[in-house]
Amino acid sequence: MRPFRPYPLVLAAILAASSGAAEGLGDAEKGAALFEQCKGCHMVGDGARDRIGPHLNGIFGRRAGTQGGFAYSASMTRAGMDGLVWTAETLDAYIENPRALVSKTRMSYRGMKDAQDRADLLAYLRRHSDSPADIPEAEPTARPTDHDLDPAILALEGDAEYGEYLATECLTCHRADGSATGIPSITHWPAEDFVVAMHAYKSKLRPHPVMQMMAGRLSAEEIAALAAYFGNID
Amino acid sequence: MTFNRRTFLGGSVAAAAALKSPSLLAAGHEKPRVVVIGGGPGGATAARYIAKDSEGKIDVTLVEPSRTYFTCFFSNLYLGGFKEMDELAHTYGALAMGGVNVVHDWAIDVNAEASNVTLAGGDVLPYDKLIISPGIDFIDDSVPGWSIAAQNAMPHAYKAGSQTELLKAQIMAMREGGTFAMVAPPNPFRCPPGPYERVSMVAHTLQKTNPTAKIIIADPKEKFSKMALFQEGWADHYAGMIDWIGPEFGGGNVSVDPRAMTVTIDGEITQVDVCNVIPAQKAGRIAEIAGVTDGNWAPVNPTDMSSRANPDIYVLGDSAQQGDMPKSGFSANSQAKVCANAVRGALTGSRVFPAKYSNTCWSLIDTNDGVKVGATYEPTEEKIAKVDGFISQTGEDDATRRATYEESVGWYSGITADIFG
C-alpha cells in the first residue's frame, strides 16, 4: 500500500539514515522492474555507458560527481567536493528526494517516496557495484517502513524579518547579490528546496562541516524564516 | 577599572529603559546618532548594517583614518604569492553611498559623560551610541629590544598594508640559504592561526626562490591553532625547512637586536636575515581612552557586545573581551551584526533578535592545500560560549583540501562584500 504523500519525505530519509535502516536492501528482482523508470537517462550492467545521466555501474562507494567523462552539474560536482559519497544511506536519501541532498541537481526526478521501492532499487544497483559482497545487507526486519515527515515543517510560514536578521550570518560567506565564487548562491530558491536542504544539513545527511554546524543550531522556524527572506531578497 | 555586579546590572537596566523609550535617547536632536570608531570588519559592518536597516532613521558616522583598508585576513596569501596587494584593498565609497558618513580621521578622545568623540582634526562628534572597533595595539616591551621604531628592520606585518609589503620585499631579497625568524605572540592575539599560516606562505615562497633558506619560529605557547594540521603540512611540503621552538626549548624567552639583526632565544644568539616580530597585543588604545578596558581588553556583555563599563558604548572584534570567540575578522563581522541589531532596537524600537555568533578560519598551507576550523557561539550569563565546532582532519585527500581552499576564496569575496558593501 502506498498512501499518497503530498510532501517530500526528507525526514524519512533522515530518520532512516540515522537509524541505519536504509542499509536494509530489498528485492533485486523488483528493483530491476523499478529501474525501468530510470532507463530513460541511466544505464547499468554490461556495456553500460553514460547517456543523459551517468552510467551507474560501481556507484556504491563512489564520490559524487566523479564518474570520469560525464559532465555533471556544478551542484553535483560541489557535493562531491564537499564529501558526498554514494552509500546505501546517501543513495536512499537522493532517490527519495534528489534536491534534499543536491540542490539544483540536473536529475529531474521528483523522487521515489516508497521506502521499500527504494530498498528494492538499491538491491538491484548493488548487483552492479564493484564488490557487492562488501555492501551490507541487513535483515528484512530492519528495512525501513515509511516515515511521515511532519508536513507542518514545510507548511511553516517564515518570519521574513527574523530571516533578514538570521541571514546576516549567512552573508559572511554567501553573496547577497546571488553571485557565486567558490561558495554557492542561496538567493531566490523555491522555499521548499531551501528548507529540505537545510534540514538535510541539520541532520548531517548532507556533507559539509560549516553548513552542518550552521544549520545544526537553527530551529525549523528559523530555517523557514531564512527561506522566506532569501527567496525574496531584492 | 573593575566591575562588580552592581555596575553590570546598572548597564542592563539602562539598556532596558532605552528599549522602552527610544525617544528619550534621541531627545533634543532630530535623529539618534551612532558614531563608529574603526573601519575594519567590526566597525564597517556595524556602520553599514545600521545605516542600511534603519533606512535613514539613524545618523551613522564612521571614523576611520585609512582611505584604503587592507584586510589582515588573506594578507599571508600575498606573502605566498597567491594574492596581489590590490586584491586586499577596500575603500569606503559603497558605505558612503549607503548613507554612512565616512570621516577619514583619527578618534583621539572619547568623553563618555558628554557622549562625544574628538577627532585629531578638531571636530567633536556627539553620539547616542558609540561603537568602538579599533583592532589591536601592541604591548610595549613585550619583545625586549623591539619597538615601533624598529618595525622597518623587523616588521610585525600584523596590521596589513605597508608592513606586509615590506616583509615580502625582505623575504624576496634574502640571501641564499638565509634565515627567516618569527617571534610568535602569546595568547590572546589577533587571528590564532595567522602566524602559522604565515610561516607556511613564507616557506612556499622560499621553496621557489631560495630553497636552502631556513625558518625558525620562537613561540611562547605550548600549543597553537590547527597545530597538528600545520605540522603535518610542514612535514609534507617543506621538510627540513621549518624549526618550531616552543616554550620547552626557550621559545618564550626571546629578545631581539634590530641593528645587529640577531634573535636571542633562551640565551642563544642567532644571526638572522629577516625577522618578523609579532608582539603581545592589547585593545586598540582608543578603547582604553574611552574607559572601557579592564587590563588589556574591553569586557563586553555577551548578549549585544555592549561594554560592561558603559551601556552606551559597544566594543567589537579584537579589542573585546567576550569569552570563547577567537579574535578574527569573521568574529568581528559576526559580532557587528548582533550589535547593529541591538543598537537599532535601542534607538528606534525595531525588533531585537537573540544573539547568534559564529566564526570560521581558513588557512592555506600550500597550493590548493586549505584547512579550516570553525565554531558557533551563543551568549551565556558570563560570556560568549562555544556551542558546536569542527576542524579539518589530518590526512584529508587532495580534493577535500582543494575544495577548502576554493571555499576560502569564495568566503573572502563574501565577507568583504558584507563589510564594505
Interface residues (C-beta under 8 A of the other chain):
Chain A: R63 R78 G80 M81 D82 G83 E161 Y162 E164 Y165 L166 T168 E169 L171 T172 C173 H174 R175 A176 D177 S179 A180 T181 G182 I183 P209 V210 Q212 M213 M214 G216 R217
Chain B: Y49 D53 F330 N333 S334 K337 N341 R351 F353 K356 S358 T360 K372 G374 A375 T376 E378 V387 D388 G389 F390 A399 T400 R402 A403 E406 E407 S408 V409 G410 W411 S413 G414 I415 A417 D418
